[in-house]
């Protein structure tokens, strides 16, 4: 009889601890702000892609320079993007945000985020982006088919990754197989 009681105690503590953690998590969840906002998710995905993409060596040759993330236009993602990259270090470089002026080239950018409203301007910039090894990201349906490298569209209430792998390789980018496993490859 004593053995039965001891065996029950040995599994009771971990079970009780698990129940307490689940109840605490459920109780705390409504009080917290919803962290899964699709714009914040897109911004975090863009930041995390820098860990799975290698830029051409010549593009990173200027030692000590900044890692420049440019915005072409503004939309609901841009504030989240600015917050996500603020204070971050990428490839040993301080991240710097820059909003492109209407007539400005994107050649100094490492990443170019293209807002929804900027289809025409992107079409003008796209041919030069490849020559300058600028990693272009948007979330529009047309983006990767128009020369953009990565699109982050919402499909079935989830943000997906679409990569124009041919264009990325042609521009000298190396995309990790870990990222490719999560993505849909488009032409």
PEPE-V905066 format. One record per backbone hydrogen bond with DSSP energy under -0.5 kcal/mol. NH is the residue of the N-H (numbers start at 1). CO is the residue of the C=O. Records with the same first field share a line. If there is no record, write none. Layout:
NH=CO  CO
//
This chain:
5=1
6=2
7=3
8=4
9=5
10=6
11=7
12=8
13=9
15=11
16=12
17=13
18=14
19=15
20=16
21=17
22=18
23=19
24=20
25=21
26=22
27=23
28=24
29=25
30=26
31=28
32=28  29
35=33
37=34
41=37
42=38
43=39
44=40
45=41
46=42
47=43
48=44
49=45
50=46  47
51=48
52=49
53=49
54=174
59=56
60=56  57
61=58
63=61
65=62
67=94
68=66
69=67  96
70=68  111
71=98
72=113
73=71
78=75
79=75
80=76
81=77
82=78
83=79
84=80
85=81
86=82
88=85
90=93
93=90
95=88
96=67
98=69
100=71  98
104=101
109=106
110=68
111=68
112=135
113=70  111
114=112  137
115=72  113
118=115
119=116
122=118
123=119
124=120
125=121
126=122
127=123
128=125
129=125
130=126
131=127
132=128
133=129  130
134=129
135=110  133
136=134
137=112
138=150
143=140
146=142  143
147=144
148=143
149=136
150=136
151=162
152=138
155=153  158
158=155
160=153
162=151  160
163=184
164=149
165=163
168=164
169=165
170=166
171=167
172=169
173=168
174=54
175=173
176=52  174
180=176
181=177
182=178  179
183=179  180
184=161
185=183
186=163
//
